[in-house]
Amino acid sequence: MIGKTHTGKTTFAQDIVKRLNTFEILEADAVSLFLKANFPLLREIDKSKHGVWETPTLKLLLFQDIVKYAFVNNLNVILANSNLSTKVRSENLF
């Protein structure tokens, strides 16, 4: 699912999950909040790399692993994010 920030992607995804309950919503924002709550120093380093494309951020690496794990376990996945760039979206997957 693709769209600009605050356009209802998460709300729509949650509605799908309520109706079908065989889907998992995956959002990179949850990974960022996890890093902030549990690893604040690592998150600050990660934030400083935002926009630097030479090395992937920790947030991206963790999110990719979560997506891979979901796919390996045959989970139906809704990717809800605001990455409008096809390149960035494909990097999120693998």
Stockholm file with secondary structure:
# STOCKHOLM 1.0

chainA/1-94         MIGKTHTGKTTFAQDIVKRLNTFEILEADAVSLFLKANFPLLREIDKSKHGVWETPTLKLLLFQDIVKYAFVNNLNVILANSNLSTKVRSENLF
#=GR chainA/1-94 SS CBCCTTSSHHHHHHHHHHHHCCEEEECHHHHHHHHHHHCHHHHHHHHHTTTCCSSCCHHHHHHHHHHHHHHHTTCEEEECBCCCCHHHHHHHHC
#=GC SS_cons        CBCCTTSSHHHHHHHHHHHHCCEEEECHHHHHHHHHHHCHHHHHHHHHTTTCCSSCCHHHHHHHHHHHHHHHTTCEEEECBCCCCHHHHHHHHC
//
